[in-house]
Amino acid sequence: MSNIPHGGKLVNNIAENSRREEILSNASKYKKLTVSDRHVSDCEMIANGAFSPLTGFMGKEDAESVIKDMHLSLGELWTIPIVLPIPSEKWDSLEENDDIMLYDSNEREIALLNVSEKFKLDLEEYVNHVYGTPSIEHPGVKLVLDDGKYFIAGSIELVNRPIRENIDDSFFLDPIHTRALIDERGWKTVAAFQTRNPIHRAHEYLIRCAAEVTDGVLIHPLVGFTKPVDIPAPVRMNCYTTVVDHYFYPQHVALSVFPAAMRYAGPREAIHHAICRKNYGVTHMIVGRDHAGVGDFYGTYDAQNLVFKLKDELGVEPLKFMHAFYCKDCSAYGTEKTCPHDSDSHVHLSGTKVRAMLRNGERPPKEFSRPKIADILIEWAVKNNGSE
């Protein structure tokens, strides 16, 4: 497999040195737009090359092509619209060729955007195609509908990174840096492991299986926007570092973070995650049960099916795993492909069940969670009175 960036070239739209100083010194002269944390994250992912070949927020032609056909207008595979919504009251005040300074919720300058287009999208069409449902019970759908139908497009230059909350900066490696790490270790084949949950024993099983068939595994947890009920990223990172430090061979595993926002778009987001990891330099992608799913909106293996359907165009080799669990009769981890015993012998817990256990002060069983990890989660739950 090749680890050439998606579209052939790794984008770098980070303003540095004199260019950054020039933009910041003129910040008060630009029109101002405060954007959500999700779109601040998108700014970083565009600028650091994780969203290559994108150089900015999509215009109408690209957005509608992605929504309807899962491809950019020039033909590259792409499954999630990377668009910038604006409040309806801002619509008339913005024009093409305007330079707009994008700010975060803390009034920090994030990126300079040159407006190439302003446009509207059919939100019903958007959510039905991308999320497969119009239901506002779906968190991704609700966010899209709440953002509204007005958008601006344009290239960006990043001037400040998002604020890093209680996660060491050393874990924030841009694609150019993960590629350098991969080269330094001499890995020719690299599998990425995506997660937005605390790592548990079944995750370890998937990572170990992937390590057996590749030169190395990049554990790449998503630490951008997630649902409020999800366990906070710093707590999850404490779990990841503990497992990597104590239970993996360091020459064949690396840990860095993926500072993207979750869309909860199931199969389409699985493709999106793989494209991004391709830009980070990986050749393989672990695709497990209900990748990027939420609730019961997607089938257990819908994401795997779409990734395998498009794998040749994707340019990343998917590693498909069925639902992994601990079997008491086998005294080992496995899946329905490797374990012959009834489900009564299986130990597997959903994120919802784990959060419920933590709220009640219960320790996840050792077959599910390492004692060191359970300690971290219990400490967090007690400190937060078990609230989600």
BALOBA-1460 file (C-alpha; in Angstrom, 3 decimals):
// residues 388
<rec num="1" residu="m" x="0.000" y="0.000" z="0.000"/>
<rec num="2" residu="s" x="1.074" y="3.588" z="-0.644"/>
<rec num="3" residu="n" x="0.992" y="6.330" z="1.961"/>
<rec num="4" residu="i" x="0.723" y="9.170" z="-0.567"/>
<rec num="5" residu="p" x="-1.597" y="11.897" z="0.799"/>
<rec num="6" residu="h" x="-5.160" y="11.990" z="-0.447"/>
<rec num="7" residu="g" x="-5.191" y="13.959" z="-3.670"/>
<rec num="8" residu="g" x="-1.404" y="13.580" z="-4.002"/>
<rec num="9" residu="k" x="-0.140" y="16.486" z="-1.883"/>
<rec num="10" residu="l" x="-0.153" y="17.311" z="1.823"/>
<rec num="11" residu="v" x="-1.684" y="20.745" z="2.384"/>
<rec num="12" residu="n" x="0.016" y="23.263" z="4.696"/>
<rec num="13" residu="n" x="-2.017" y="26.414" z="5.334"/>
<rec num="14" residu="i" x="-0.420" y="27.378" z="8.639"/>
<rec num="15" residu="a" x="0.659" y="31.021" z="8.733"/>
<rec num="16" residu="e" x="4.063" y="31.287" z="10.382"/>
<rec num="17" residu="n" x="6.624" y="33.904" z="11.339"/>
<rec num="18" residu="s" x="6.229" y="37.204" z="9.482"/>
<rec num="19" residu="r" x="3.039" y="36.132" z="7.695"/>
<rec num="20" residu="r" x="1.383" y="35.250" z="11.004"/>
<rec num="21" residu="e" x="2.501" y="38.530" z="12.542"/>
<rec num="22" residu="e" x="1.158" y="40.432" z="9.542"/>
<rec num="23" residu="i" x="-2.272" y="38.788" z="9.810"/>
<rec num="24" residu="l" x="-2.529" y="39.294" z="13.559"/>
<rec num="25" residu="s" x="-1.400" y="42.912" z="13.399"/>
<rec num="26" residu="n" x="-4.228" y="43.610" z="10.931"/>
<rec num="27" residu="a" x="-6.853" y="41.540" z="12.750"/>
<rec num="28" residu="s" x="-8.950" y="44.549" z="13.748"/>
<rec num="29" residu="k" x="-9.277" y="45.577" z="10.092"/>
<rec num="30" residu="y" x="-10.931" y="42.325" z="9.039"/>
<rec num="31" residu="k" x="-14.563" y="41.415" z="9.405"/>
<rec num="32" residu="k" x="-15.140" y="39.197" z="12.425"/>
<rec num="33" residu="l" x="-16.910" y="35.852" z="12.771"/>
<rec num="34" residu="t" x="-16.973" y="33.759" z="15.949"/>
<rec num="35" residu="v" x="-17.262" y="30.054" z="15.169"/>
<rec num="36" residu="s" x="-18.018" y="26.953" z="17.217"/>
<rec num="37" residu="d" x="-15.362" y="24.658" z="18.661"/>
<rec num="38" residu="r" x="-16.255" y="22.137" z="15.949"/>
<rec num="39" residu="h" x="-15.369" y="24.588" z="13.199"/>
<rec num="40" residu="v" x="-12.261" y="25.780" z="15.023"/>
<rec num="41" residu="s" x="-11.200" y="22.138" z="14.914"/>
<rec num="42" residu="d" x="-11.955" y="22.018" z="11.179"/>
<rec num="43" residu="c" x="-9.706" y="25.053" z="10.671"/>
<rec num="44" residu="e" x="-6.792" y="23.201" z="12.235"/>
<rec num="45" residu="m" x="-7.487" y="19.997" z="10.310"/>
<rec num="46" residu="i" x="-7.617" y="21.881" z="7.007"/>
<rec num="47" residu="a" x="-4.462" y="23.870" z="7.721"/>
<rec num="48" residu="n" x="-2.298" y="21.009" z="8.992"/>
<rec num="49" residu="g" x="-3.103" y="18.777" z="6.010"/>
<rec num="50" residu="a" x="-5.295" y="16.224" z="7.763"/>
<rec num="51" residu="f" x="-8.128" y="17.188" z="5.399"/>
<rec num="52" residu="s" x="-5.944" y="17.216" z="2.271"/>
<rec num="53" residu="p" x="-6.687" y="18.036" z="-0.514"/>
<rec num="54" residu="l" x="-8.959" y="20.700" z="1.021"/>
<rec num="55" residu="t" x="-7.393" y="24.145" z="1.422"/>
<rec num="56" residu="g" x="-10.455" y="25.753" z="2.974"/>
<rec num="57" residu="f" x="-14.153" y="25.381" z="3.628"/>
<rec num="58" residu="m" x="-16.100" y="23.900" z="0.711"/>
<rec num="59" residu="g" x="-18.212" y="25.852" z="-1.744"/>
<rec num="60" residu="k" x="-21.654" y="24.819" z="-2.955"/>
<rec num="61" residu="e" x="-20.487" y="22.650" z="-5.862"/>
<rec num="62" residu="d" x="-18.127" y="20.563" z="-3.733"/>
<rec num="63" residu="a" x="-20.544" y="20.380" z="-0.799"/>
<rec num="64" residu="e" x="-23.458" y="19.166" z="-2.919"/>
<rec num="65" residu="s" x="-21.238" y="16.706" z="-4.765"/>
<rec num="66" residu="v" x="-20.032" y="15.253" z="-1.447"/>
<rec num="67" residu="i" x="-23.567" y="15.146" z="-0.038"/>
<rec num="68" residu="k" x="-25.067" y="13.369" z="-3.052"/>
<rec num="69" residu="d" x="-22.166" y="11.410" z="-4.541"/>
<rec num="70" residu="m" x="-19.452" y="11.082" z="-1.842"/>
<rec num="71" residu="h" x="-16.918" y="12.760" z="-4.125"/>
<rec num="72" residu="l" x="-15.505" y="16.238" z="-4.540"/>
<rec num="73" residu="s" x="-16.471" y="17.982" z="-7.753"/>
<rec num="74" residu="l" x="-13.082" y="17.115" z="-9.305"/>
<rec num="75" residu="g" x="-13.548" y="13.433" z="-8.529"/>
<rec num="76" residu="e" x="-11.667" y="12.656" z="-5.296"/>
<rec num="77" residu="l" x="-13.442" y="10.410" z="-2.808"/>
<rec num="78" residu="w" x="-14.814" y="12.495" z="0.081"/>
<rec num="79" residu="t" x="-17.787" y="11.703" z="2.289"/>
<rec num="80" residu="i" x="-18.308" y="14.511" z="4.845"/>
<rec num="81" residu="p" x="-19.105" y="18.132" z="3.888"/>
<rec num="82" residu="i" x="-16.501" y="20.443" z="5.424"/>
<rec num="83" residu="v" x="-18.580" y="23.604" z="5.384"/>
<rec num="84" residu="l" x="-18.730" y="26.768" z="7.472"/>
<rec num="85" residu="p" x="-22.225" y="27.860" z="8.546"/>
<rec num="86" residu="i" x="-22.918" y="31.478" z="9.375"/>
<rec num="87" residu="p" x="-25.799" y="33.041" z="11.305"/>
<rec num="88" residu="s" x="-28.608" y="34.284" z="9.094"/>
<rec num="89" residu="e" x="-28.154" y="37.824" z="10.426"/>
<rec num="90" residu="k" x="-24.571" y="37.844" z="9.046"/>
<rec num="91" residu="w" x="-25.652" y="36.794" z="5.549"/>
<rec num="92" residu="d" x="-26.154" y="40.255" z="4.019"/>
<rec num="93" residu="s" x="-23.010" y="41.745" z="5.550"/>
<rec num="94" residu="l" x="-20.580" y="39.271" z="3.976"/>
<rec num="95" residu="e" x="-19.463" y="39.383" z="0.353"/>
<rec num="96" residu="e" x="-17.137" y="37.490" z="-1.957"/>
<rec num="97" residu="n" x="-13.455" y="38.464" z="-1.561"/>
<rec num="98" residu="d" x="-14.027" y="39.644" z="2.017"/>
<rec num="99" residu="d" x="-11.231" y="38.758" z="4.416"/>
<rec num="100" residu="i" x="-12.786" y="37.459" z="7.614"/>
<rec num="101" residu="m" x="-11.004" y="36.712" z="10.854"/>
<rec num="102" residu="l" x="-12.428" y="33.621" z="12.498"/>
<rec num="103" residu="y" x="-12.453" y="33.672" z="16.304"/>
<rec num="104" residu="d" x="-13.068" y="30.968" z="18.862"/>
<rec num="105" residu="s" x="-15.415" y="31.275" z="21.832"/>
<rec num="106" residu="n" x="-12.554" y="32.739" z="23.896"/>
<rec num="107" residu="e" x="-12.142" y="35.636" z="21.449"/>
<rec num="108" residu="r" x="-8.849" y="34.259" z="20.143"/>
<rec num="109" residu="e" x="-7.959" y="34.717" z="16.489"/>
<rec num="110" residu="i" x="-7.904" y="31.306" z="14.802"/>
<rec num="111" residu="a" x="-7.761" y="31.719" z="11.028"/>
<rec num="112" residu="l" x="-8.068" y="34.260" z="8.243"/>
<rec num="113" residu="l" x="-10.622" y="33.230" z="5.618"/>
<rec num="114" residu="n" x="-10.904" y="34.796" z="2.177"/>
<rec num="115" residu="v" x="-14.520" y="34.411" z="1.053"/>
<rec num="116" residu="s" x="-14.811" y="32.774" z="-2.343"/>
<rec num="117" residu="e" x="-18.564" y="32.175" z="-2.183"/>
<rec num="118" residu="k" x="-21.633" y="32.407" z="0.000"/>
<rec num="119" residu="f" x="-24.427" y="29.918" z="-0.538"/>
<rec num="120" residu="k" x="-27.329" y="27.951" z="0.894"/>
<rec num="121" residu="l" x="-27.772" y="24.199" z="1.226"/>
<rec num="122" residu="d" x="-30.871" y="22.029" z="1.377"/>
<rec num="123" residu="l" x="-30.489" y="20.756" z="4.938"/>
<rec num="124" residu="e" x="-33.027" y="17.956" z="4.525"/>
<rec num="125" residu="e" x="-31.025" y="16.593" z="1.614"/>
<rec num="126" residu="y" x="-27.804" y="17.122" z="3.593"/>
<rec num="127" residu="v" x="-28.825" y="15.086" z="6.638"/>
<rec num="128" residu="n" x="-30.661" y="12.356" z="4.741"/>
<rec num="129" residu="h" x="-27.645" y="11.611" z="2.551"/>
<rec num="130" residu="v" x="-24.814" y="12.116" z="5.051"/>
<rec num="131" residu="y" x="-26.447" y="10.764" z="8.221"/>
<rec num="132" residu="g" x="-29.078" y="8.539" z="6.673"/>
<rec num="133" residu="t" x="-31.823" y="10.074" z="8.818"/>
<rec num="134" residu="p" x="-33.634" y="13.389" z="9.372"/>
<rec num="135" residu="s" x="-34.144" y="12.616" z="13.071"/>
<rec num="136" residu="i" x="-33.087" y="15.337" z="15.496"/>
<rec num="137" residu="e" x="-32.445" y="12.512" z="17.978"/>
<rec num="138" residu="h" x="-29.262" y="11.961" z="15.981"/>
<rec num="139" residu="p" x="-26.643" y="14.327" z="17.482"/>
<rec num="140" residu="g" x="-24.999" y="15.041" z="14.131"/>
<rec num="141" residu="v" x="-28.299" y="15.851" z="12.465"/>
<rec num="142" residu="k" x="-29.288" y="18.183" z="15.288"/>
<rec num="143" residu="l" x="-26.031" y="20.130" z="14.995"/>
<rec num="144" residu="v" x="-26.449" y="20.566" z="11.244"/>
<rec num="145" residu="l" x="-30.049" y="21.731" z="11.564"/>
<rec num="146" residu="d" x="-29.202" y="24.060" z="14.450"/>
<rec num="147" residu="d" x="-26.381" y="25.642" z="12.421"/>
<rec num="148" residu="g" x="-28.789" y="26.644" z="9.652"/>
<rec num="149" residu="k" x="-28.719" y="26.772" z="5.855"/>
<rec num="150" residu="y" x="-26.341" y="29.705" z="5.226"/>
<rec num="151" residu="f" x="-22.666" y="29.064" z="4.457"/>
<rec num="152" residu="i" x="-19.488" y="30.756" z="3.309"/>
<rec num="153" residu="a" x="-16.588" y="29.122" z="1.501"/>
<rec num="154" residu="g" x="-12.964" y="30.056" z="1.108"/>
<rec num="155" residu="s" x="-9.339" y="29.201" z="1.733"/>
<rec num="156" residu="i" x="-7.930" y="29.745" z="5.219"/>
<rec num="157" residu="e" x="-4.635" y="30.541" z="6.916"/>
<rec num="158" residu="l" x="-4.336" y="29.279" z="10.496"/>
<rec num="159" residu="v" x="-2.791" y="31.742" z="12.952"/>
<rec num="160" residu="n" x="-3.529" y="30.036" z="16.308"/>
<rec num="161" residu="r" x="-4.161" y="26.453" z="17.340"/>
<rec num="162" residu="p" x="-7.230" y="25.528" z="19.382"/>
<rec num="163" residu="i" x="-6.743" y="25.605" z="23.142"/>
<rec num="164" residu="r" x="-5.419" y="22.280" z="24.442"/>
<rec num="165" residu="e" x="-7.205" y="21.385" z="27.643"/>
<rec num="166" residu="n" x="-5.212" y="19.133" z="29.978"/>
<rec num="167" residu="i" x="-3.616" y="17.069" z="27.209"/>
<rec num="168" residu="d" x="0.133" y="17.334" z="26.723"/>
<rec num="169" residu="d" x="1.089" y="19.225" z="23.551"/>
<rec num="170" residu="s" x="3.568" y="16.479" z="22.662"/>
<rec num="171" residu="f" x="0.659" y="14.244" z="21.620"/>
<rec num="172" residu="f" x="-0.585" y="16.735" z="19.019"/>
<rec num="173" residu="l" x="1.360" y="15.613" z="15.954"/>
<rec num="174" residu="d" x="0.408" y="17.032" z="12.565"/>
<rec num="175" residu="p" x="0.406" y="14.685" z="9.558"/>
<rec num="176" residu="i" x="3.900" y="15.823" z="8.597"/>
<rec num="177" residu="h" x="5.117" y="14.818" z="12.061"/>
<rec num="178" residu="t" x="3.432" y="11.403" z="12.174"/>
<rec num="179" residu="r" x="4.896" y="10.725" z="8.752"/>
<rec num="180" residu="a" x="8.344" y="11.615" z="10.107"/>
<rec num="181" residu="l" x="7.794" y="9.317" z="13.102"/>
<rec num="182" residu="i" x="6.765" y="6.476" z="10.798"/>
<rec num="183" residu="d" x="9.875" y="7.003" z="8.636"/>
<rec num="184" residu="e" x="12.106" y="7.207" z="11.716"/>
<rec num="185" residu="r" x="10.832" y="3.854" z="12.950"/>
<rec num="186" residu="g" x="11.210" y="2.289" z="9.522"/>
<rec num="187" residu="w" x="7.574" y="1.213" z="9.359"/>
<rec num="188" residu="k" x="6.432" y="0.415" z="5.829"/>
<rec num="189" residu="t" x="2.946" y="-0.689" z="6.859"/>
<rec num="190" residu="v" x="1.067" y="1.150" z="9.601"/>
<rec num="191" residu="a" x="-2.421" y="0.552" z="10.971"/>
<rec num="192" residu="a" x="-4.449" y="3.346" z="12.597"/>
<rec num="193" residu="f" x="-6.741" y="2.692" z="15.543"/>
<rec num="194" residu="q" x="-9.591" y="5.214" z="15.941"/>
<rec num="195" residu="t" x="-11.508" y="5.590" z="19.171"/>
<rec num="196" residu="r" x="-13.498" y="8.198" z="21.094"/>
<rec num="197" residu="n" x="-13.912" y="5.998" z="24.190"/>
<rec num="198" residu="p" x="-11.617" y="4.901" z="27.025"/>
<rec num="199" residu="i" x="-9.490" y="1.998" z="25.866"/>
<rec num="200" residu="h" x="-10.583" y="-1.426" z="27.063"/>
<rec num="201" residu="r" x="-9.389" y="-5.016" z="26.675"/>
<rec num="202" residu="a" x="-11.288" y="-5.664" z="23.437"/>
<rec num="203" residu="h" x="-9.585" y="-2.588" z="21.929"/>
<rec num="204" residu="e" x="-6.241" y="-4.030" z="23.003"/>
<rec num="205" residu="y" x="-7.127" y="-7.262" z="21.234"/>
<rec num="206" residu="l" x="-7.784" y="-5.402" z="17.956"/>
<rec num="207" residu="i" x="-4.539" y="-3.433" z="18.259"/>
<rec num="208" residu="r" x="-2.503" y="-6.560" z="18.957"/>
<rec num="209" residu="c" x="-4.056" y="-8.349" z="15.980"/>
<rec num="210" residu="a" x="-3.216" y="-5.384" z="13.753"/>
<rec num="211" residu="a" x="0.347" y="-5.278" z="15.087"/>
<rec num="212" residu="e" x="0.832" y="-8.878" z="14.017"/>
<rec num="213" residu="v" x="0.160" y="-8.067" z="10.347"/>
<rec num="214" residu="t" x="1.742" y="-4.585" z="10.075"/>
<rec num="215" residu="d" x="5.025" y="-3.010" z="11.133"/>
<rec num="216" residu="g" x="3.362" y="-0.708" z="13.636"/>
<rec num="217" residu="v" x="0.074" y="0.648" z="14.989"/>
<rec num="218" residu="l" x="-0.756" y="4.314" z="15.433"/>
<rec num="219" residu="i" x="-3.207" y="4.604" z="18.322"/>
<rec num="220" residu="h" x="-4.977" y="7.787" z="17.253"/>
<rec num="221" residu="p" x="-7.831" y="8.734" z="19.599"/>
<rec num="222" residu="l" x="-10.168" y="11.523" z="18.608"/>
<rec num="223" residu="v" x="-9.963" y="14.381" z="21.138"/>
<rec num="224" residu="g" x="-12.027" y="17.062" z="19.416"/>
<rec num="225" residu="f" x="-15.718" y="17.744" z="19.936"/>
<rec num="226" residu="t" x="-17.805" y="14.808" z="21.175"/>
<rec num="227" residu="k" x="-21.236" y="14.475" z="22.803"/>
<rec num="228" residu="p" x="-21.488" y="15.880" z="26.350"/>
<rec num="229" residu="v" x="-22.139" y="12.373" z="27.731"/>
<rec num="230" residu="d" x="-18.844" y="11.030" z="26.369"/>
<rec num="231" residu="i" x="-16.013" y="10.682" z="28.888"/>
<rec num="232" residu="p" x="-13.754" y="13.774" z="28.640"/>
<rec num="233" residu="a" x="-10.704" y="13.578" z="26.387"/>
<rec num="234" residu="p" x="-8.104" y="14.160" z="29.153"/>
<rec num="235" residu="v" x="-9.507" y="11.215" z="31.125"/>
<rec num="236" residu="r" x="-9.446" y="9.041" z="28.027"/>
<rec num="237" residu="m" x="-5.858" y="10.114" z="27.267"/>
<rec num="238" residu="n" x="-4.822" y="9.066" z="30.765"/>
<rec num="239" residu="c" x="-6.233" y="5.624" z="29.946"/>
<rec num="240" residu="y" x="-4.405" y="5.432" z="26.598"/>
<rec num="241" residu="t" x="-1.024" y="6.466" z="28.002"/>
<rec num="242" residu="t" x="-1.366" y="3.985" z="30.868"/>
<rec num="243" residu="v" x="-2.091" y="1.095" z="28.505"/>
<rec num="244" residu="v" x="0.692" y="2.048" z="26.080"/>
<rec num="245" residu="d" x="3.226" y="2.452" z="28.900"/>
<rec num="246" residu="h" x="2.412" y="-0.852" z="30.582"/>
<rec num="247" residu="y" x="0.986" y="-3.291" z="28.049"/>
<rec num="248" residu="f" x="2.421" y="-2.661" z="24.571"/>
<rec num="249" residu="y" x="5.841" y="-3.133" z="23.017"/>
<rec num="250" residu="p" x="6.937" y="0.461" z="22.320"/>
<rec num="251" residu="q" x="8.809" y="-0.258" z="19.076"/>
<rec num="252" residu="h" x="5.593" y="-1.274" z="17.363"/>
<rec num="253" residu="v" x="3.023" y="1.128" z="18.843"/>
<rec num="254" residu="a" x="2.821" y="4.927" z="18.779"/>
<rec num="255" residu="l" x="0.297" y="7.220" z="20.447"/>
<rec num="256" residu="s" x="-0.767" y="10.630" z="19.171"/>
<rec num="257" residu="v" x="-4.105" y="12.410" z="19.033"/>
<rec num="258" residu="f" x="-6.589" y="13.195" z="16.294"/>
<rec num="259" residu="p" x="-7.950" y="16.693" z="17.100"/>
<rec num="260" residu="a" x="-10.999" y="16.390" z="14.866"/>
<rec num="261" residu="a" x="-14.652" y="16.832" z="15.788"/>
<rec num="262" residu="m" x="-16.970" y="13.824" z="15.800"/>
<rec num="263" residu="r" x="-19.841" y="13.871" z="13.299"/>
<rec num="264" residu="y" x="-21.375" y="10.527" z="14.392"/>
<rec num="265" residu="a" x="-22.017" y="9.838" z="10.702"/>
<rec num="266" residu="g" x="-21.391" y="6.090" z="10.841"/>
<rec num="267" residu="p" x="-20.331" y="4.586" z="7.495"/>
<rec num="268" residu="r" x="-19.546" y="7.925" z="5.863"/>
<rec num="269" residu="e" x="-17.448" y="8.997" z="8.815"/>
<rec num="270" residu="a" x="-15.554" y="5.708" z="8.713"/>
<rec num="271" residu="i" x="-14.430" y="6.637" z="5.185"/>
<rec num="272" residu="h" x="-13.628" y="10.160" z="6.378"/>
<rec num="273" residu="h" x="-11.528" y="8.836" z="9.260"/>
<rec num="274" residu="a" x="-9.610" y="6.576" z="6.902"/>
<rec num="275" residu="i" x="-8.921" y="9.420" z="4.441"/>
<rec num="276" residu="c" x="-7.594" y="11.573" z="7.265"/>
<rec num="277" residu="r" x="-5.395" y="8.765" z="8.600"/>
<rec num="278" residu="k" x="-4.084" y="8.240" z="5.067"/>
<rec num="279" residu="n" x="-2.913" y="11.852" z="5.241"/>
<rec num="280" residu="y" x="-1.232" y="11.069" z="8.568"/>
<rec num="281" residu="g" x="0.778" y="8.414" z="6.726"/>
<rec num="282" residu="v" x="-0.940" y="5.143" z="7.579"/>
<rec num="283" residu="t" x="-1.498" y="2.300" z="5.138"/>
<rec num="284" residu="h" x="-4.121" y="0.298" z="7.055"/>
<rec num="285" residu="m" x="-7.170" y="1.219" z="9.139"/>
<rec num="286" residu="i" x="-8.795" y="-0.825" z="11.883"/>
<rec num="287" residu="v" x="-12.559" y="-0.802" z="11.307"/>
<rec num="288" residu="g" x="-14.500" y="-2.370" z="14.129"/>
<rec num="289" residu="r" x="-18.104" y="-2.685" z="15.175"/>
<rec num="290" residu="d" x="-20.364" y="0.312" z="14.410"/>
<rec num="291" residu="h" x="-17.484" y="2.625" z="13.559"/>
<rec num="292" residu="a" x="-18.431" y="6.280" z="14.274"/>
<rec num="293" residu="g" x="-21.985" y="5.216" z="14.973"/>
<rec num="294" residu="v" x="-24.407" y="6.444" z="17.602"/>
<rec num="295" residu="g" x="-27.430" y="4.778" z="19.166"/>
<rec num="296" residu="d" x="-29.201" y="2.416" z="16.776"/>
<rec num="297" residu="f" x="-28.955" y="4.613" z="13.681"/>
<rec num="298" residu="y" x="-26.559" y="2.292" z="11.817"/>
<rec num="299" residu="g" x="-26.168" y="-1.437" z="11.428"/>
<rec num="300" residu="t" x="-23.356" y="-3.161" z="13.306"/>
<rec num="301" residu="y" x="-21.216" y="-3.649" z="10.195"/>
<rec num="302" residu="d" x="-22.556" y="-0.947" z="7.851"/>
<rec num="303" residu="a" x="-19.316" y="1.027" z="8.169"/>
<rec num="304" residu="q" x="-17.186" y="-1.999" z="7.329"/>
<rec num="305" residu="n" x="-19.288" y="-2.739" z="4.280"/>
<rec num="306" residu="l" x="-18.898" y="0.781" z="2.865"/>
<rec num="307" residu="v" x="-15.167" y="0.917" z="3.578"/>
<rec num="308" residu="f" x="-14.622" y="-2.403" z="1.813"/>
<rec num="309" residu="k" x="-16.763" y="-1.316" z="-1.118"/>
<rec num="310" residu="l" x="-14.604" y="1.782" z="-1.622"/>
<rec num="311" residu="k" x="-11.222" y="0.489" z="-0.418"/>
<rec num="312" residu="d" x="-9.490" y="0.588" z="-3.808"/>
<rec num="313" residu="e" x="-10.465" y="4.206" z="-4.333"/>
<rec num="314" residu="l" x="-9.725" y="4.996" z="-0.710"/>
<rec num="315" residu="g" x="-6.120" y="3.821" z="-0.919"/>
<rec num="316" residu="v" x="-6.078" y="2.462" z="2.640"/>
<rec num="317" residu="e" x="-6.360" y="-1.239" z="3.438"/>
<rec num="318" residu="p" x="-9.157" y="-1.836" z="5.979"/>
<rec num="319" residu="l" x="-8.637" y="-4.374" z="8.750"/>
<rec num="320" residu="k" x="-12.112" y="-5.699" z="9.454"/>
<rec num="321" residu="f" x="-12.951" y="-7.009" z="12.920"/>
<rec num="322" residu="m" x="-16.155" y="-8.428" z="14.274"/>
<rec num="323" residu="h" x="-17.354" y="-7.527" z="17.761"/>
<rec num="324" residu="a" x="-14.587" y="-8.626" z="20.153"/>
<rec num="325" residu="f" x="-15.255" y="-9.924" z="23.669"/>
<rec num="326" residu="y" x="-13.762" y="-11.971" z="26.478"/>
<rec num="327" residu="c" x="-15.016" y="-15.542" z="26.608"/>
<rec num="328" residu="k" x="-14.977" y="-17.168" z="30.043"/>
<rec num="329" residu="d" x="-15.030" y="-20.659" z="28.534"/>
<rec num="330" residu="c" x="-12.137" y="-19.891" z="26.175"/>
<rec num="331" residu="s" x="-10.314" y="-17.849" z="28.843"/>
<rec num="332" residu="a" x="-9.348" y="-15.546" z="25.989"/>
<rec num="333" residu="y" x="-10.456" y="-12.697" z="23.756"/>
<rec num="334" residu="g" x="-12.089" y="-13.486" z="20.449"/>
<rec num="335" residu="t" x="-15.012" y="-12.863" z="18.126"/>
<rec num="336" residu="e" x="-17.853" y="-14.887" z="16.661"/>
<rec num="337" residu="k" x="-15.352" y="-16.094" z="14.049"/>
<rec num="338" residu="t" x="-13.010" y="-17.600" z="16.650"/>
<rec num="339" residu="c" x="-15.163" y="-18.452" z="19.689"/>
<rec num="340" residu="p" x="-17.695" y="-21.342" z="19.579"/>
<rec num="341" residu="h" x="-19.402" y="-20.607" z="22.921"/>
<rec num="342" residu="d" x="-22.772" y="-19.073" z="23.721"/>
<rec num="343" residu="s" x="-23.086" y="-15.388" z="24.540"/>
<rec num="344" residu="d" x="-23.701" y="-16.265" z="28.211"/>
<rec num="345" residu="s" x="-19.955" y="-16.862" z="28.417"/>
<rec num="346" residu="h" x="-19.038" y="-13.515" z="26.829"/>
<rec num="347" residu="v" x="-18.061" y="-10.308" z="28.642"/>
<rec num="348" residu="h" x="-18.652" y="-7.154" z="26.622"/>
<rec num="349" residu="l" x="-19.997" y="-3.796" z="27.712"/>
<rec num="350" residu="s" x="-21.175" y="-0.763" z="25.793"/>
<rec num="351" residu="g" x="-19.961" y="2.744" z="26.583"/>
<rec num="352" residu="t" x="-23.427" y="3.499" z="27.963"/>
<rec num="353" residu="k" x="-23.248" y="0.540" z="30.347"/>
<rec num="354" residu="v" x="-19.755" y="1.499" z="31.507"/>
<rec num="355" residu="r" x="-20.866" y="5.070" z="32.240"/>
<rec num="356" residu="a" x="-23.849" y="3.707" z="34.183"/>
<rec num="357" residu="m" x="-21.556" y="1.467" z="36.238"/>
<rec num="358" residu="l" x="-19.259" y="4.387" z="36.984"/>
<rec num="359" residu="r" x="-22.200" y="6.561" z="38.043"/>
<rec num="360" residu="n" x="-23.105" y="3.847" z="40.555"/>
<rec num="361" residu="g" x="-19.523" y="3.549" z="41.781"/>
<rec num="362" residu="e" x="-19.143" y="0.095" z="40.249"/>
<rec num="363" residu="r" x="-15.822" y="-1.097" z="38.881"/>
<rec num="364" residu="p" x="-15.897" y="-2.497" z="35.322"/>
<rec num="365" residu="p" x="-14.957" y="-6.197" z="35.405"/>
<rec num="366" residu="k" x="-11.287" y="-7.052" z="34.918"/>
<rec num="367" residu="e" x="-12.148" y="-9.014" z="31.764"/>
<rec num="368" residu="f" x="-13.409" y="-5.775" z="30.242"/>
<rec num="369" residu="s" x="-11.087" y="-3.152" z="31.696"/>
<rec num="370" residu="r" x="-7.559" y="-3.337" z="33.083"/>
<rec num="371" residu="p" x="-7.499" y="-2.581" z="36.837"/>
<rec num="372" residu="k" x="-5.225" y="0.419" z="36.191"/>
<rec num="373" residu="i" x="-7.776" y="1.784" z="33.717"/>
<rec num="374" residu="a" x="-10.689" y="1.057" z="36.023"/>
<rec num="375" residu="d" x="-8.901" y="3.064" z="38.731"/>
<rec num="376" residu="i" x="-8.659" y="6.081" z="36.406"/>
<rec num="377" residu="l" x="-12.328" y="5.878" z="35.457"/>
<rec num="378" residu="i" x="-13.543" y="5.389" z="39.032"/>
<rec num="379" residu="e" x="-11.458" y="8.353" z="40.208"/>
<rec num="380" residu="w" x="-12.981" y="10.539" z="37.468"/>
<rec num="381" residu="a" x="-16.510" y="9.320" z="38.265"/>
<rec num="382" residu="v" x="-16.125" y="9.985" z="42.009"/>
<rec num="383" residu="k" x="-14.643" y="13.443" z="41.388"/>
<rec num="384" residu="n" x="-17.556" y="14.312" z="39.129"/>
<rec num="385" residu="n" x="-20.181" y="12.704" z="41.391"/>
<rec num="386" residu="g" x="-20.832" y="10.187" z="38.628"/>
<rec num="387" residu="s" x="-22.408" y="12.821" z="36.389"/>
<rec num="388" residu="e" x="-22.154" y="12.548" z="32.614"/>
